[in-house]
Amino acid sequence: MSEHTPSPASRRDFLKTSAAVAGATLASGLVVPAVHAGGSDMLKIGLIGCGSRGTGAAMQALRADKNTRLVAMGDVFADHLEGSLKLLRAEGDIGDRVTVTPDTSFTGFTAYKQVLENVDVVLLATPPGFRPIHLEAAVKAGKHIFCEKPMAVDGPGVKRVLAAAAEAKRKNLSLVSGFCWRRHPVMRETMERLHAGAVGDFTALQAVYNTGQTWSPRKREPGWSDMEHQLRNWWFYTWLSGDFNVEQHVHSLDKAAWAMKNEYPVRAVGLGGRQVRTGPEFGNIYDHHAVVYEYASGVKAFSYCRHHEGAASDVSDHYFGTQGTCDVIAKFPPKVTITGPNAWKSKAEKDDPKLDMYQIEHNELFACIRAGKPINDGEWMAKSTLMAIMGRMATYTGQVIEWAAALNSKEDLSPKVYDMKASLPEPKVAMPGLTKFV
């Protein structure tokens, strides 16, 4: 139940700079005097999902606010939890604030409930198939939340997330998403320029996330049930990951949504399939997707993502306007070039710790908790997720998918029962033209 998302430029590359950026933020006065609803200066943090992403999020949360403790952890697998805890305790600047004990280490499908009983702030970092369940429970329990992307894998899940986000707003709870590019200073400046008309009115957008074989399947071991095998290979199963255009490429789609001032497309059509990654060890996800999103104005966004080892890599975003273009090379930090009358180039240096967007997410979350001024990313984080899901629906079925239809889809990908011993049906690979939209 832990989320591990290897990528060409892994989030773990940033862990070494997290302490520096946290210190810089504190020095700048972003974190205000300590106050929170519990009436205590100490904020207790819980982690649900103990893979590399969850472990990194816990490090960043502890570095964001010195008056915090990581007090509880939960994962469906004990080995994930134990490995994560070992890494966290070994971090010299924060290890002494990892106070998790055997009594606050929880495993199994209900571990999230026990974590929530012990904390003020929770980090949700399981595979996205579990996100709606855990987000609902965290809001009901009145916790501040860091919620990794994406937020769901199907339409019913998105609806649950939207409802939970609205309830979090009503309760004045902070809800910060893992759409980290929205916190990157270079991307913030880029979007400010675009929104101010740097390239004029948009005529088209392009989002590309073409890489090699990012994930490697884990061989099934004797004694593993269907459930355990799929959970340990969650990237390759649509009910857990949403497919890689939802799990990974959603970052690029969210940047397009941001550029459009959180306007979302009215329909999508696309194509995709399994051309290279064809064996049963790769579950039922595709290895390439190409989607055309259409907005109410007629503007179109062209979206491409691919996992083909040995093929050319390209992770970039392009915004075409009536007065120029904006090209973003999604490196760390991103390289941005705007052409036309308002020409501009980003000048960020690679090793500047102030640009660690993963750390900034948590700095801003804890600063707002302390200030009593909650952040709520809920609506746009759910809609950006739906944008990706709509694209998958289009590629899986071969049909034109309308936004309202995607949101109101009856396709619920969750299993009938969450039981580690459960037998699961052989996952079917979608066949465009044959697979029906539900």
N, C-alpha and C positions, 0 to 999 in steps of 0.2 A: 504494500500500500504506500510505498515511497516513490517519489518522483525523481528520476535520474534522467537528465536530458543532455547527453553529450552533444557538442556542436563544434564546428571548426574553430570558433573562438569561445571556449568554455567559460562559464561563469566562474569557475574555480580560478581562472587567471586573475580575477579581481580580488581574491581573498587577501592576498598579500598587501594590498593597498587600503583595505577597509579601515584599519585602525587609523591611518593617516587622514583619510577623508572625514572620519567621524570626529577626530580631534579638530580639524579645520572648521567643521560645521559648528562644533561647540564654541570654538573661539570666536566665531563670527556672531554669536548671540542668538542663533536660530532656536536653540532649546531654551525655553523660558522656565521660570521657577516652577518647581514640582507641585502639581496638583492633579488629582484624578478622582474619579467617582468613588473609589473605594476608601478614600480618606487617609491613605497611607502614602508616604513618599516612595516606597518600594513598589515597583511593578513586577508582577510574577508572569513569566512568559512560559507558554506551552508550545510544543512542536508536535504536529500531527503529519506524519509522513517523513521518514528518517533516511531518505536517499541523499544523494549529493546536493540536490537543490534545497532540500529541507535543512541539511547540515549547514550549507552556506547561508541560508536565510537566518538561521539561529545565530551564527557568528555575527552577521550584520546587525541583527536586532540588539544583541548585547553591546556591540560597539556604538550603536546609535544613542544609547542612554546608559550612563555609568551606574545609575541607581536601579538596576534591573537584575533579575536572577532568572535563569532557565531552571524551572522547578519540576516540569513534567514532560514526558515524551511518550508518543504512541505510534505504533506501526503494526501492521498485520504480521510482520515477521520479526522474531526476536533477534536474528542475526543482523538485520538492518539497524535496529535500535542500538544494539551493543556496539556495532562498528561506528555509528554516528557519535555515540556518547564518548567513545574512546578518542575520536578526533577532536571533539569539542573540549574535552578536558585537557588535551595536549596543547591547546592554543594559549601561549604564554600570557597574553594581555587580558584574556577573558576566562581562562579555565577555572579560576577560583570562584567565578560566579555561576558555574554550572553545578547546581546543587541537587540534581536529579538523584534519587535513591531507588533501590529495588521496589519500594512501596509506591513510587510515583513513575514507574516504568510500566507501561501497559501495552499488551499485545492482543491481536485478534481484531475482528471486524468491529467490535464495540469499543475499542481502545479510545476512540475520539471522545466518547461520552465521559470517560474517567478523566482524561486530560482536562476537559472543560470544567470539571468540578474543582480544579486546583489552581486556576490561573486568572489573570486579568486581561492578558493579551494572548492571542493564539495565532500561530503561523500554520496555514493550510498548504501543504506541499505534497499531497498524495497524487497519484494519477488522476487526471481530470474527470474520469467517470464517477469519482466519489465526491467531487467538489460541491454539487448542489446539496447533498445530504449533510456534509460537514458545515457548509456555510449556514444553512438553515438552523442547525443545532447551535452554532456559535452565536448567531444573532439572538436566538431564543434564550440562550444563557446569559446574554448581556455582555459579551466580550468584544473588545476591540480586535480588529482582524487584519492580518496580512494574508492575501489570497492569491496564490500563484495562478498564472494563466495556463491554459484557457479555463473558462468557468463552467463548461458543460460539454457534452458530446452529442446532444440531441435537442430538439425543440422543447420537449417537456422539461428538460433540465434547465434550459435558458429561462423558461417561465418561472421556475422555482427560484432561480438566482435573482431575477428581477423583483419578485415578491419579497425575498429576504433582504435585498438591498434597500427597498422602500421601508421595510420595518426597521432596518439599522438606522436609516435617516430619522425615522420617528423617534427612536430611542437615543439619538445623539451619539451613536457609536461610530468610531472611525473604521473605514473599510478601504484599504489600499490594495490595489491590484499589482500583479507582477508584470504588467505591461511596462517594462523598465525603460523603453525608449522615451516614454512620455516624461521621464525624469532626467533625461540626459541634457545638460546645459546647451550643448551644440544643437541638438534637435529642437529644444525649446526656442532658441534664437532663430533657427530655420523656420519653424512654424509661425513665429511672430512675424517674420518678414513675408512669408507667403500670405498670411491672413491680412497683412497690410497692403497687399497687392503687388508684391515684388515681381511676379510674372504675369500680372493681369488676371483675367478670369480663366479658370481651368478649361482646357479643351479635351484633355485626356490625362490619365494616370497610369503608371505601370509599377507593379510590385513583383520582384523576382527573388526567389530563394532556392537557387539551384546549387546543390552540393553533392559530394560523394556519398558513400554508404555511411551514414552518420551513426547508425545503431547496429550492434551485432547480436544475433539471437543467442540465447543461452540454451545449451543442450538439456533436454529433459532428463532428469535424474530418476533412478528407481525409487518408487514410493511417492513421487509427486502425483497428486491428483490433477485432473484437468484444470481446476481452479488455481492451484498453486503454480502450475506450468504457465498459465496465461498471465497471472499476476507478476511472475518473475520475468516475463517477456511482454510487459504491458504495452510497450510502444507499438507492437505489431497487431494489436487487436482493437478494432474500432470501438467496441463498447468501453474500453479503458482509455484510449488515447484520442479517439475521434478521427483517427488517421493523421498523417503527419502534416497535412495542410491545415488542420485544426490545431494540433499540438505545437507545431513549430512555425509554420508560415503565417500563423495568426499575428505574429509580431509585425510582419510587413503589411498585412491587411489593416491592422490597427493604426499604423502610420498613415495609410491612405484615408482612413476614417478621420483621423486627427486633422489632416490637411483639409478635408472637406468640412471642417468645423462640426464634426460628429453628425453629419448627414450620412445616411446609409442608403445603399442601392435598393432599387425597387424590384430588380430581378437579376437572375444570373443564368448563364448557359455555359457548358464547358465539356471537356473531354479528359479522360485519364485512363489509367490501367496499370498492369504489371508486366513490364517488358523485360526487366532484368531480375528483379527480386521476385522470383516466381515459385520457389519451393514452399512446402508446407510449414517450414520453420519460420517463415515470415508472416504467419497468421493470415489475416484477410485484408490488410491495408494495401493501397496502391503504392507504386514507386514514382508516379508522376501525375500531376494535375495541371490543367490549363483552363482558366475560367475568365469569362468576360462578364463584368458587373456593369449594369446600366443604372444610372441615376435618373431621377425625375426630370432633370433638365436636358437629358440626352447625353450628357458626359459619360464616357465609359472608362472603366478601370480594367486594365489587362493584367492578369495575375498568373504567374508561373512558378511552380515549385517541382523539384525533381531530386531523387536520390539515386544517382548512377555513378558508381565508382569508375574513375578514369576519364569521366567527361569533364568538360570545362565548368568551373565553378563561377557563380555570379550571385552575390547577395547585394541587391541595390534597389533603390526607389527613384522614380522619375516622375516629375510633375510638369506637364506641358501647359503653357498659358498663352494668352493673346499677345503678351509683351515679352516673353522669354521662357526659359526652362530652368528647372531646378533638378540637379542630379545628386543623389546621395549614395555614396559607397559605404555600406554598413560595416565599416571596420570599427576598431576601438582606439581612438575616438572616430566617429564618422567623418568622412571627407565630403564636404558639400560645396557645390559650385552652382551659382545662379548666374545665368546669362541674360543679356538684354540691357535696357536702360538702367536697371537697378542691380547691376552686376556685383557679385560678392563671393568671396571664398572663405570657408572656415579655416582657422589657424590653430586649432587646439593641438597641444602636444600630447604624445602617447602616454607619457609617464606621469601626467598630472593627476594626483589622487582625487582632486576635486571633481573629476569627471566620472567617477565610479557610480554609474547609475543604479547599480544594485544596492550600494550603500545609501545613496540619496533616498531611495524608496523608504528605507527604515528610518533615516534621520527625520524625514518629513512626517512619517507616521507618529513617531514618539514625541516630536515637538508639538504636534497638534493635540495629542492626548494630554500632554502636560498643560497646554494652553486652554484646554476645554473648548477647542474649536475644531470639531471633527471634519476630516476629509471623507468624502464618499464617492468613490469611483464607480459605484454600482451599475448605473444605467448604461454608461458607455462601455464598460468592460463586458457586460452581458451582450450588448448589441454587436460589439466587435467579434465576440465569440460566435454569435449567430451568423455574422457575415461569412465566417470560415465554414461553418456547418452548412449554410446554404450552398456554398461552392461545392462541398463534398456531395451534397444531395444532387447537384446538377451533374457532376462527373459520374457518380454511381448510376444514375438513372438514364442519363442522356437527354433529359427533358429540361425545358425552361422552368425555373423555379422562382416563384414570386416571393417577396419578403414575407408577406402575411401568411402565405402557405407554409413557409419554413418555420415560422414562429408557432403556428398552430398545428404543425405536424403531430401525428399520433404515434410516430415511431419512437418507442422507448427502448433503448439499447441495453438497459440494465438487466442482469440475470434474474431469474425467478427467485433465487434464494442466495444469500451470502453465507456460504458454508465452505470451509476449506476442503472438505471431503467431497464436494459436489462434483458430479459429472456434468460436463457442459456439451452442448451440441457442437459438432464440427462447424467452425465458422465458415460461412459462405462468402466467397469473393463476388462482389457486385459485378454484374454484366450489363453495361449500358444498352438500353433498348429492351432488356428483359427484366431487370430489377425495377420493381414498381415503387413509385413515390407513395408513402403512407402518410 
